[in-house]
Amino acid sequence: MRALVVYCHPRETSFNRGIRDLVLARLSAAGAEVRLRDLYAEGFDPVMSAYDHETYESVPENRRLVQRDCTDLEWCDTLIFVYPTWWYGLPAMLKGWLDRALVPDVAFIMPKSEGEDIKPGLTHITKLGVFTTCGASRWLTFLVGAPGKRTLMRGLRIILAKRCKTAFAAHFLMDSSTPESRAKHLNRLQKRLDKLISAPAPKEG
């Protein structure tokens, strides 16, 4: 297993960091090769510039400024995200990473003729994990439509392997969480992560 963990939180003391550390520990215990991308610590620039936009469909120029990101995506067979849900969606930093790093000919193949849709480009990624925290309640998050979850578990999922295995866990009502609720969540998350790690990779075709 080659796992790319994309972590997005600005504070070192956050609960999300505890989630990240648990994810890294379980992957290590399973003997996985791991690459960590800590977007805030690295100072990743999430802003798509005029140059980024102009070269977006120009291969290979479109990966020149995000070469490491593209290489990581091409290397991994497992992709895991750890982040806080803000305003029901992805933090701007993480959304910017998706905008800039998931370029044509890496994440997907652009249409060749009129009426065609994009084609998946990350079909070697067979496992997807999404682990987040939410200030809002479960019912309010899903009433709004859970756009952050849908972006990754549906929008991103569709360009991965056809039978990609997935795992999702969210701690809702973080603003009124307790040590007990957080411990319970970590236990639940670990079970889902371990199941994802141990699941056999889907066969192609």
C-alpha positions as CSV (number, residue, x, y, z in Angstrom):
1,M,0.0,0.0,0.0
2,R,1.2,3.5,-0.9
3,A,-0.8,6.1,0.9
4,L,-0.9,9.8,0.3
5,V,-2.3,11.6,3.4
6,V,-3.4,15.2,2.7
7,Y,-3.8,17.1,5.9
8,C,-5.3,20.6,6.2
9,H,-5.5,22.5,9.5
10,P,-3.7,25.7,10.6
11,R,-3.3,24.8,14.3
12,E,-0.9,22.3,15.7
13,T,-3.2,21.7,18.8
14,S,-6.3,20.9,16.8
15,F,-8.3,17.6,17.2
16,N,-7.7,17.1,13.5
17,R,-4.0,16.8,14.2
18,G,-4.9,13.9,16.6
19,I,-6.9,12.3,13.8
20,R,-3.9,12.8,11.4
21,D,-1.5,11.1,13.9
22,L,-3.9,8.2,14.3
23,V,-4.2,7.8,10.6
24,L,-0.4,7.8,10.2
25,A,0.1,5.4,13.1
26,R,-2.4,2.8,11.7
27,L,-0.9,3.0,8.2
28,S,2.6,2.5,9.6
29,A,1.4,-0.4,11.7
30,A,0.0,-2.0,8.5
31,G,3.4,-1.6,6.8
32,A,2.2,1.0,4.3
33,E,4.5,3.4,2.5
34,V,3.3,6.9,3.5
35,R,3.7,10.4,2.1
36,L,2.2,13.3,4.2
37,R,1.2,16.6,2.7
38,D,0.7,19.1,5.5
39,L,-0.7,22.0,3.4
40,Y,-0.5,24.7,6.0
41,A,2.9,23.7,7.4
42,E,4.3,23.6,3.8
43,G,2.8,27.0,3.0
44,F,1.0,25.6,-0.1
45,D,-0.4,28.4,-2.2
46,P,-4.1,27.5,-2.9
47,V,-4.7,30.5,-5.3
48,M,-5.0,29.6,-8.9
49,S,-3.1,32.4,-10.7
50,A,-3.6,33.7,-14.2
51,Y,-0.7,31.5,-15.3
52,D,-2.2,28.4,-13.7
53,H,-5.5,29.1,-15.4
54,E,-3.9,29.8,-18.8
55,T,-1.8,26.6,-18.8
56,Y,-4.4,24.4,-17.1
57,E,-5.1,22.4,-20.2
58,S,-1.5,22.6,-21.6
59,V,0.4,19.4,-20.9
60,P,3.0,19.1,-19.4
61,E,3.2,22.9,-18.6
62,N,0.1,22.5,-16.3
63,R,2.1,20.5,-13.8
64,R,5.2,22.7,-13.7
65,L,4.3,24.5,-10.5
66,V,2.6,21.5,-8.8
67,Q,5.1,18.8,-9.9
68,R,5.4,17.3,-6.4
69,D,1.6,17.1,-6.0
70,C,1.2,15.4,-9.4
71,T,4.0,13.0,-8.6
72,D,2.4,12.1,-5.3
73,L,-1.0,11.5,-6.9
74,E,0.6,9.3,-9.6
75,W,2.6,7.4,-6.9
76,C,-0.2,6.5,-4.4
77,D,-2.8,3.8,-4.5
78,T,-4.6,5.1,-1.4
79,L,-5.6,8.7,-0.8
80,I,-6.7,10.0,2.6
81,F,-7.9,13.4,3.6
82,V,-8.0,14.9,7.1
83,Y,-9.5,18.3,7.5
84,P,-12.1,20.5,9.3
85,T,-15.4,21.2,7.6
86,W,-15.9,25.0,7.5
87,W,-19.2,26.4,6.3
88,Y,-20.3,22.9,5.4
89,G,-17.5,22.5,2.8
90,L,-13.8,22.2,2.3
91,P,-11.3,24.8,3.8
92,A,-10.1,27.2,1.1
93,M,-6.6,25.7,1.4
94,L,-7.8,22.2,0.6
95,K,-10.2,23.3,-2.2
96,G,-7.2,25.3,-3.7
97,W,-5.1,22.1,-3.6
98,L,-7.7,20.3,-5.6
99,D,-8.0,23.2,-8.0
100,R,-4.3,23.4,-8.7
101,A,-3.0,19.8,-8.3
102,L,-5.7,17.8,-10.0
103,V,-4.8,18.9,-13.5
104,P,-5.7,17.4,-16.9
105,D,-3.6,14.3,-17.8
106,V,-3.0,13.6,-14.2
107,A,-6.4,13.5,-12.5
108,F,-8.5,13.2,-15.6
109,I,-8.4,13.1,-19.4
110,M,-10.0,16.0,-21.2
111,P,-12.7,15.4,-23.8
112,K,-11.4,14.7,-27.3
113,S,-14.5,15.6,-29.3
114,E,-17.8,17.5,-28.9
115,G,-20.2,16.0,-26.5
116,E,-17.6,13.9,-24.7
117,D,-17.1,14.1,-20.9
118,I,-13.9,13.9,-19.0
119,K,-12.5,10.4,-18.3
120,P,-10.9,9.3,-15.0
121,G,-7.2,9.6,-14.7
122,L,-6.5,8.3,-11.2
123,T,-7.8,4.8,-11.7
124,H,-4.8,3.4,-9.9
125,I,-6.1,4.8,-6.7
126,T,-8.2,2.0,-5.2
127,K,-8.9,3.3,-1.7
128,L,-10.2,6.7,-0.5
129,G,-10.5,7.9,3.1
130,V,-12.2,11.1,4.2
131,F,-12.0,12.1,7.9
132,T,-13.3,15.4,9.0
133,T,-14.8,17.4,11.9
134,C,-17.9,19.6,11.7
135,G,-19.1,22.4,14.0
136,A,-22.7,21.9,12.8
137,S,-24.9,18.9,13.7
138,R,-25.3,15.9,11.5
139,W,-28.8,16.8,10.5
140,L,-28.0,20.4,9.7
141,T,-24.9,19.4,7.6
142,F,-26.9,17.0,5.5
143,L,-29.9,19.4,5.3
144,V,-27.5,21.8,3.6
145,G,-26.2,19.0,1.4
146,A,-22.8,18.2,2.9
147,P,-21.0,19.8,0.0
148,G,-17.5,19.0,1.4
149,K,-18.3,15.3,1.7
150,R,-19.9,15.2,-1.7
151,T,-16.9,16.9,-3.4
152,L,-14.6,14.2,-2.2
153,M,-16.8,11.1,-1.9
154,R,-18.6,11.7,-5.2
155,G,-16.8,14.3,-7.3
156,L,-13.3,13.0,-6.6
157,R,-14.4,9.4,-6.2
158,I,-15.7,9.2,-9.8
159,I,-12.2,9.7,-11.3
160,L,-10.6,7.0,-9.1
161,A,-10.7,3.2,-9.6
162,K,-14.1,2.0,-10.7
163,R,-14.6,-0.1,-7.5
164,C,-12.7,2.1,-5.2
165,K,-13.1,1.3,-1.5
166,T,-14.1,4.2,0.7
167,A,-14.2,5.2,4.3
168,F,-15.8,8.3,5.8
169,A,-16.0,9.5,9.4
170,A,-17.0,12.9,10.8
171,H,-17.2,14.2,14.4
172,F,-20.2,16.6,14.4
173,L,-21.0,19.3,16.9
174,M,-17.2,19.9,17.6
175,D,-17.9,23.1,19.4
176,S,-19.7,21.2,22.2
177,S,-17.6,18.1,22.0
178,T,-16.2,16.4,25.1
179,P,-13.1,14.3,25.8
180,E,-15.5,11.3,25.8
181,S,-17.1,12.2,22.5
182,R,-13.7,12.7,20.9
183,A,-12.3,9.4,22.2
184,K,-15.4,7.6,21.0
185,H,-15.0,9.2,17.6
186,L,-11.3,8.2,17.3
187,N,-12.3,4.6,18.2
188,R,-15.0,4.6,15.5
189,L,-12.6,6.2,13.0
190,Q,-9.9,3.7,13.7
191,K,-12.2,0.8,13.0
192,R,-13.3,2.3,9.7
193,L,-9.7,3.1,8.7
194,D,-8.5,-0.4,9.6
195,K,-11.3,-1.9,7.5
196,L,-10.2,0.3,4.6
197,I,-6.6,-0.7,5.0
198,S,-7.3,-4.4,5.2
199,A,-9.8,-4.5,2.3
200,P,-8.4,-6.2,-0.8
201,A,-7.8,-3.8,-3.7
202,P,-10.6,-4.1,-6.3
203,K,-9.7,-6.0,-9.5
204,E,-9.5,-4.0,-12.7
205,G,-12.2,-4.4,-15.3
